[in-house]
């Protein structure tokens, strides 16, 4: 299993209940074929540049372990979710 880090930004005007549903949905996708190590919700922060007329976003960082196929599935789900305005999944190399 490899270590990965997924960061995604949710639109700031999404209700808290819907945002929690999204986070638990992505968590369950990871748990089907991997292991969630940590979920860190940074909250609403200013974006570096405007994205789709949004100047702020709700940042969520997930650290997880999984096989090589799971990040592609996770990215596919990020792409489908209308509430997610940006996402990134990277492989964290161990030192």
BAFI-3210 file (N, C-alpha, C; in Angstrom, 3 decimals, decimal comma, padded with zeros to 6 digits):
// residues 95
n [1|2|3|4|5|6|7|8|9|10|11|12|13|14|15|16|17|18|19|20|21|22|23|24|25|26|27|28|29|30|31|32|33|34|35|36|37|38|39|40|41|42|43|44|45|46|47|48|49|50|51|52|53|54|55|56|57|58|59|60|61|62|63|64|65|66|67|68|69|70|71|72|73|74|75|76|77|78|79|80|81|82|83|84|85|86|87|88|89|90|91|92|93|94|95]
n.u [000,839|000,434|001,146|-001,030|-002,140|-004,914|-006,330|-009,062|-011,307|-014,233|-017,169|-017,835|-020,462|-021,922|-024,103|-023,538|-024,363|-024,572|-021,924|-020,638|-021,746|-020,523|-017,807|-017,897|-018,708|-016,487|-014,646|-015,695|-015,347|-012,587|-012,204|-013,232|-011,259|-008,941|-007,235|-008,083|-006,079|-006,040|-008,222|-008,375|-009,969|-009,735|-011,330|-013,041|-011,190|-009,298|-008,970|-006,135|-006,452|-009,279|-011,839|-014,229|-015,839|-015,651|-014,125|-013,357|-013,015|-013,870|-011,572|-010,342|-008,311|-007,120|-005,436|-004,296|-003,942|-003,505|-004,053|-002,730|-004,842|-006,965|-006,659|-007,332|-010,047|-011,023|-010,424|-012,112|-014,599|-014,371|-014,395|-016,982|-018,608|-020,451|-020,132|-017,452|-014,720|-011,995|-009,381|-006,821|-004,741|-002,029|000,930|002,539|005,801|007,784|010,363]
n.v [-001,192|002,241|005,588|008,351|011,721|013,697|016,659|018,769|021,344|022,765|024,471|027,605|028,300|026,027|024,093|023,096|020,490|019,156|019,385|017,799|015,349|014,989|014,773|012,437|010,677|010,631|009,633|007,061|005,939|005,719|003,949|001,553|000,274|000,879|002,662|005,164|007,604|010,169|012,972|016,266|019,167|022,277|024,456|027,504|029,330|031,921|031,898|031,512|032,576|033,699|031,334|030,183|032,429|032,415|033,489|032,413|029,236|026,003|024,129|020,785|018,219|015,005|012,191|009,068|005,474|003,258|001,070|001,385|001,983|003,316|006,233|007,236|006,570|008,091|010,701|010,746|010,795|013,245|014,935|014,552|015,570|018,425|020,359|020,496|022,502|022,493|020,020|017,719|014,932|013,381|011,329|010,481|010,404|008,294|009,011]
n.w [000,000|-000,741|000,393|000,313|-000,337|-000,300|-001,341|-001,300|-002,413|-001,365|-002,450|-000,888|-000,202|000,256|002,224|005,653|006,365|003,865|003,044|004,978|004,251|001,751|002,504|004,072|002,082|000,325|002,127|002,606|000,083|-000,002|002,151|001,172|-000,360|000,908|003,539|005,758|007,146|008,274|008,567|007,867|008,400|007,179|007,005|005,959|003,684|002,099|-001,414|-003,610|-006,098|-008,013|-008,557|-010,666|-010,007|-007,250|-004,271|-001,972|-000,249|001,115|002,656|002,632|003,834|003,255|004,443|003,376|002,929|000,240|-002,635|-006,012|-007,767|-006,532|-006,210|-008,793|-009,012|-006,884|-007,791|-010,005|-008,737|-007,385|-009,586|-010,555|-008,510|-008,028|-006,096|-005,462|-006,155|-006,710|-006,735|-005,626|-005,777|-004,393|-004,355|-001,447|-000,675|001,311|003,652]
ca.u [000,000|001,145|000,545|-001,512|-002,712|-005,937|-006,812|-010,130|-011,918|-015,685|-017,724|-018,101|-021,886|-022,555|-024,541|-022,673|-024,855|-024,183|-020,462|-020,304|-022,098|-019,462|-016,593|-018,096|-018,761|-015,109|-014,021|-016,154|-014,697|-011,228|-012,257|-013,566|-010,042|-007,762|-007,316|-007,981|-005,215|-006,370|-009,021|-008,138|-010,801|-009,116|-012,370|-013,107|-009,983|-009,242|-008,286|-005,026|-007,028|-010,707|-012,222|-015,679|-016,383|-015,504|-012,870|-013,080|-013,419|-013,743|-010,475|-010,316|-007,124|-007,248|-004,269|-004,767|-003,125|-004,300|-003,381|-002,507|-006,053|-007,922|-006,630|-008,060|-011,474|-011,305|-010,424|-013,327|-015,701|-014,196|-014,789|-018,438|-019,269|-020,586|-019,732|-015,985|-014,225|-010,630|-008,918|-005,498|-004,336|-000,606|001,591|003,463|006,940|008,335|011,801]
ca.v [000,000|003,508|006,704|009,423|012,894|014,292|017,972|019,274|022,604|022,769|025,819|028,133|028,473|024,719|023,917|022,238|019,107|018,621|019,300|016,612|014,189|014,846|014,289|011,031|009,917|010,420|008,760|005,681|005,460|005,316|002,802|000,315|-000,388|001,432|002,985|006,596|007,876|011,433|013,947|017,572|020,199|023,585|025,473|028,452|030,129|032,697|031,224|032,269|033,300|033,454|030,134|030,188|033,578|032,221|034,007|031,594|027,846|025,173|023,202|019,515|017,430|013,610|011,327|007,688|004,427|002,423|000,586|002,389|002,274|004,134|007,676|007,531|006,498|009,243|011,871|010,669|011,246|014,687|015,581|014,450|016,382|019,827|021,236|020,553|023,403|022,075|018,851|017,219|013,724|013,146|010,223|010,993|009,494|008,158|009,298]
ca.w [000,000|-000,825|001,114|-000,542|000,290|-001,168|-000,910|-002,159|-001,983|-001,557|-002,569|000,463|000,081|000,470|003,616|006,464|006,282|002,549|003,060|005,771|003,418|000,747|003,165|004,435|000,833|-000,118|003,126|002,383|-001,144|000,383|003,057|000,466|-000,836|001,572|004,965|006,023|008,292|008,910|007,824|008,474|007,793|007,411|007,060|004,844|003,508|000,867|-002,511|-004,174|-007,231|-008,146|-009,307|-010,922|-009,277|-005,803|-003,734|-000,789|-000,365|002,319|002,385|003,356|003,540|003,686|004,279|003,331|002,316|-000,668|-003,828|-007,053|-008,535|-005,780|-006,499|-010,030|-008,670|-006,038|-008,667|-010,815|-007,880|-007,184|-010,839|-010,680|-007,476|-008,425|-004,993|-005,382|-007,196|-007,033|-005,996|-005,996|-005,063|-004,638|-003,683|-000,452|-000,574|002,656|003,701]
c.u [000,882|000,404|000,173|-002,058|-003,687|-006,395|-007,934|-010,764|-013,396|-016,146|-018,109|-019,580|-022,640|-022,910|-023,659|-023,071|-024,417|-022,666|-020,002|-020,642|-021,017|-018,202|-016,738|-018,186|-017,343|-014,349|-014,423|-015,559|-013,293|-011,265|-012,621|-012,318|-008,781|-008,037|-007,113|-007,127|-005,653|-007,257|-008,898|-008,964|-010,223|-010,139|-012,318|-011,857|-010,065|-008,460|-007,157|-005,486|-008,493|-010,972|-013,742|-016,410|-016,389|-014,142|-012,447|-013,528|-013,196|-012,734|-010,573|-009,093|-007,316|-005,929|-004,761|-003,737|-004,030|-003,420|-003,328|-003,784|-007,007|-007,842|-007,369|-009,564|-011,886|-011,364|-011,670|-014,524|-015,597|-014,714|-016,311|-019,160|-019,271|-020,086|-018,218|-015,477|-012,773|-010,278|-007,530|-005,213|-002,871|-000,120|002,621|004,595|007,470|009,832|012,508]
c.v [001,254|004,561|007,802|010,564|013,496|015,605|018,357|020,500|022,570|024,223|026,337|028,254|027,151|024,588|022,918|020,763|018,447|018,453|018,068|015,327|013,922|014,250|012,818|010,141|009,604|009,505|007,310|005,096|004,966|004,044|001,490|-000,446|000,122|001,742|004,487|006,792|009,121|012,270|015,266|018,613|021,557|024,695|026,400|029,329|030,864|031,918|032,119|033,101|032,887|032,230|030,141|031,244|033,393|032,730|033,244|030,170|027,122|024,070|021,941|018,730|016,025|012,877|009,895|006,775|003,602|001,886|001,686|002,790|003,258|005,632|008,066|007,531|007,701|010,524|011,907|011,179|012,732|015,445|015,611|015,387|017,857|020,788|021,401|021,439|023,109|020,850|018,468|015,988|013,475|011,941|010,814|009,980|009,479|008,360|008,402]
c.w [000,000|-000,015|000,134|000,303|-000,715|-000,549|-001,857|-001,533|-002,367|-001,639|-001,182|000,808|000,245|001,956|004,340|006,364|004,971|002,471|003,841|005,016|002,375|001,356|003,535|003,198|000,345|000,843|002,892|001,104|-000,828|001,219|002,368|000,037|-000,153|003,023|005,142|007,269|009,047|007,981|008,567|007,732|008,171|007,518|005,861|004,847|002,179|-000,183|-003,027|-005,368|-007,356|-009,027|-009,435|-010,088|-007,760|-005,363|-002,484|-001,060|000,948|002,012|003,253|002,887|004,097|003,432|004,326|002,697|001,410|-001,777|-004,874|-007,809|-007,847|-006,072|-007,777|-009,779|-007,827|-006,873|-009,553|-010,012|-007,552|-008,403|-010,991|-009,708|-007,870|-007,348|-004,876|-006,521|-007,586|-006,192|-006,475|-005,136|-005,416|-003,841|-002,730|-000,299|000,848|002,608|004,675]
res [x|x|x|x|x|x|x|x|x|x|x|x|x|x|x|x|x|x|x|x|x|x|x|x|x|x|x|x|x|x|x|x|x|x|x|x|x|x|x|x|x|x|x|x|x|x|x|x|x|x|x|x|x|x|x|x|x|x|x|x|x|x|x|x|x|x|x|x|x|x|x|x|x|x|x|x|x|x|x|x|x|x|x|x|x|x|x|x|x|x|x|x|x|x|x]
***
